[in-house]
C-alpha cells in the first residue's frame, strides 16, 4: 500500500524526522552530558538544549539543499508552494525546542531515561508516517486515521509533502492545529524547564 511517488515521500519524511529525533535525543542529554560545565559556571541552563536544537537545524539545511536537487529528478519541480516550508520549519523548530526542554529536565531527574531514548526515537520513527501513508494503511480503520489527525509529527510530515510534492489539497486546518501544538509545546517546555533550573547544578 505504498503511496504515489514513494521515494520522494520517504526522503522528505526521513530528513524532517531526523531533525526531530536529533533535537529530542541530543536535547535530552544537554544537561546531563555537560554536568561539569553546569556545576562550575553560572549561566542560563536554557541555552544548552536550545543550542542543541540550533545545531540540529543547521544539520538539516544541507539535507534540504539536497532535497531541492533530488526532488526535480523525481519529477517534482519547484513551485511557489515550496516557500511554505519556511513557516513550517519555523513552527517545527519551535515544537522541537519545546520537546528538547521537556526531555532535558526529565533526564536530569530520571537518568536511566537516557538509555531509552534510542528506543523511543525508533518507535516514533515507525509510527509517525515516515514510511507509510496513514490513509492507505488504515483504510479499513477510520478511527485510526482520526487519531493521526492529532499526531503532530505525522501532520508536519504531511504538510511538507503537500508543499513539495504537489497536490496542494491538504486541509489548511492542520496548519492551525500544528501551530497550536508548536506554541503550546514551546511554552510548556520553557516553564517546565525553567521551574527547576536552579537544581540542575546540584542534582
C-alpha positions as CSV (number, residue, x, y, z in Angstrom):
1,X,0.0,0.0,0.0
2,X,2.7,2.4,-0.9
3,X,1.6,6.0,-1.7
4,X,2.4,7.5,-5.1
5,X,5.9,8.8,-5.5
6,X,7.1,6.7,-2.6
7,X,10.8,7.6,-2.9
8,X,10.0,11.3,-2.5
9,X,7.5,10.5,0.2
10,X,10.2,8.7,2.3
11,X,13.0,11.1,1.6
12,X,11.0,14.1,2.9
13,X,9.8,12.1,5.9
14,X,13.3,10.9,6.8
15,X,15.0,14.2,6.5
16,X,12.5,16.0,8.7
17,X,12.2,13.3,11.2
18,X,16.0,13.3,11.7
19,X,15.6,17.0,12.7
20,X,13.1,16.0,15.4
21,X,15.0,12.9,16.6
22,X,18.3,14.8,16.9
23,X,16.6,17.6,18.8
24,X,14.9,15.1,21.1
25,X,17.9,12.9,21.9
26,X,20.6,15.5,22.0
27,X,18.4,18.0,23.8
28,X,17.6,15.3,26.4
29,X,21.3,14.9,27.1
30,X,22.2,18.6,27.0
31,X,22.3,19.0,30.8
32,X,23.5,15.5,31.9
33,X,26.1,15.5,29.2
34,X,27.5,18.8,30.4
35,X,27.3,18.3,34.1
36,X,30.8,19.7,34.9
37,X,30.0,22.8,33.0
38,X,26.6,23.2,34.7
39,X,28.2,22.8,38.1
40,X,31.1,25.1,37.6
41,X,29.6,28.1,35.8
42,X,26.6,30.3,36.4
43,X,24.7,30.7,33.1
44,X,21.2,30.2,31.8
45,X,20.9,26.4,31.5
46,X,18.2,27.1,28.9
47,X,21.0,27.8,26.4
48,X,22.2,24.2,26.4
49,X,19.1,22.4,25.0
50,X,18.3,25.4,22.7
51,X,21.9,25.2,21.3
52,X,21.3,21.5,20.5
53,X,18.2,22.3,18.6
54,X,20.0,25.1,16.7
55,X,22.8,22.6,15.9
56,X,20.3,20.1,14.6
57,X,18.6,22.8,12.5
58,X,22.0,23.7,10.9
59,X,22.5,20.0,10.2
60,X,19.1,19.9,8.4
61,X,20.0,22.7,6.0
62,X,22.3,20.6,3.8
63,X,19.6,17.9,3.7
64,X,17.1,20.5,2.5
65,X,19.6,21.6,-0.2
66,X,19.9,18.0,-1.3
67,X,16.1,17.7,-1.3
68,X,15.9,20.7,-3.7
69,X,18.2,18.9,-6.0
70,X,16.8,15.4,-6.0
71,X,13.1,16.2,-6.0
72,X,13.1,17.5,-9.6
73,X,14.9,14.3,-10.6
74,X,11.9,12.5,-9.1
75,X,9.5,14.7,-11.2
76,X,8.6,17.4,-8.6
77,X,9.8,20.7,-9.9
78,X,10.0,23.8,-7.7
79,X,6.8,25.9,-7.3
80,X,5.8,28.8,-5.1
81,X,4.3,26.2,-2.7
82,X,7.8,25.3,-1.7
83,X,8.0,28.6,0.2
84,X,5.5,27.1,2.6
85,X,8.5,25.2,4.0
86,X,9.8,28.4,5.6
87,X,6.9,28.9,8.1
88,X,6.6,25.1,8.5
89,X,10.3,24.9,9.6
90,X,9.8,27.8,12.0
91,X,6.9,26.0,13.6
92,X,8.7,22.7,13.6
93,X,11.8,24.3,15.3
94,X,9.6,25.8,18.0
95,X,8.0,22.4,18.6
96,X,11.3,20.7,18.7
97,X,12.7,23.2,21.1
98,X,9.8,22.6,23.5
99,X,10.4,18.8,23.2
100,X,14.1,19.3,23.9
101,X,13.4,21.3,27.0
102,X,11.0,18.8,28.4
103,X,13.3,15.9,27.7
104,X,16.3,17.8,29.2
105,X,14.6,18.2,32.5
106,X,13.2,14.6,32.6
107,X,16.6,13.1,32.1
108,X,18.1,15.2,34.9
109,X,15.7,13.6,37.4
110,X,15.5,10.2,35.6
111,X,19.0,9.4,34.5
112,X,18.0,5.9,33.2
113,X,15.7,7.6,30.7
114,X,18.8,8.3,28.5
115,X,19.1,4.6,27.9
116,X,15.6,4.5,26.5
117,X,15.9,7.5,24.2
118,X,17.0,5.4,21.1
119,X,14.1,3.1,21.5
120,X,11.6,5.9,22.0
121,X,13.0,7.6,18.9
122,X,12.8,4.4,16.9
123,X,9.2,3.8,17.9
124,X,8.3,7.3,16.9
125,X,10.1,6.8,13.5
126,X,7.9,3.7,12.7
127,X,4.6,5.2,14.0
128,X,4.8,8.8,12.6
129,X,4.1,8.1,9.0
130,X,7.7,8.4,7.8
131,X,7.5,5.3,5.7
132,X,3.7,5.0,5.1
133,X,0.6,6.8,4.2
134,X,-1.9,6.6,7.1
135,X,-5.0,6.8,4.8
136,X,-3.8,3.7,2.8
137,X,-2.6,1.6,5.8
138,X,-5.7,2.3,7.9
139,X,-8.3,2.5,5.1
140,X,-10.3,-0.2,7.0
141,X,-10.0,1.6,10.3
142,X,-11.2,5.2,10.0
143,X,-10.9,5.7,13.8
144,X,-7.1,5.3,13.4
145,X,-7.0,7.9,10.7
146,X,-8.9,10.3,13.0
147,X,-6.3,9.7,15.8
148,X,-3.5,10.6,13.4
149,X,-5.2,14.0,12.8
150,X,-3.8,14.8,16.3
151,X,-0.4,13.4,15.7
152,X,1.9,16.4,15.4
153,X,4.9,14.6,13.8
154,X,2.7,13.0,11.2
155,X,1.0,16.3,10.4
156,X,4.2,18.2,9.9
157,X,5.5,15.5,7.5
158,X,2.3,15.5,5.5
159,X,2.3,19.3,5.3
160,X,5.9,19.2,4.0
161,X,5.0,16.6,1.4
162,X,2.0,18.5,0.3
163,X,4.1,21.7,-0.2
164,X,7.0,20.0,-2.0
165,X,5.3,17.2,-3.9
166,X,2.3,19.0,-5.3
167,X,-1.3,18.2,-4.6
168,X,-2.0,21.3,-2.5
169,X,-5.2,19.9,-1.3
170,X,-4.2,19.4,2.3
171,X,-6.7,20.7,4.8
172,X,-5.5,24.1,5.9
173,X,-6.9,23.5,9.4
174,X,-3.9,21.2,10.1
175,X,-1.7,24.2,9.8
176,X,-3.7,25.8,12.7
177,X,-3.5,22.5,14.6
178,X,0.2,22.2,14.3
179,X,0.7,25.9,15.1
180,X,-1.2,25.3,18.4
181,X,0.9,22.2,19.0
182,X,4.2,24.2,18.4
183,X,3.2,27.1,20.7
184,X,1.8,25.1,23.5
185,X,4.8,22.7,23.5
186,X,7.3,25.5,23.5
187,X,5.5,27.4,26.3
188,X,5.1,24.3,28.4
189,X,8.7,23.3,27.8
190,X,10.0,26.7,28.8
191,X,8.0,26.7,32.0
192,X,8.7,23.1,32.8
193,X,12.5,23.5,32.3
194,X,12.7,27.0,34.0
195,X,11.0,25.9,37.2
196,X,13.8,23.5,38.1
197,X,16.7,25.4,36.5
198,X,18.4,26.2,39.9
199,X,18.5,22.5,40.7
200,X,20.4,21.4,37.6
201,X,23.8,22.1,39.1
202,X,23.1,20.2,42.3
203,X,21.2,17.1,41.2
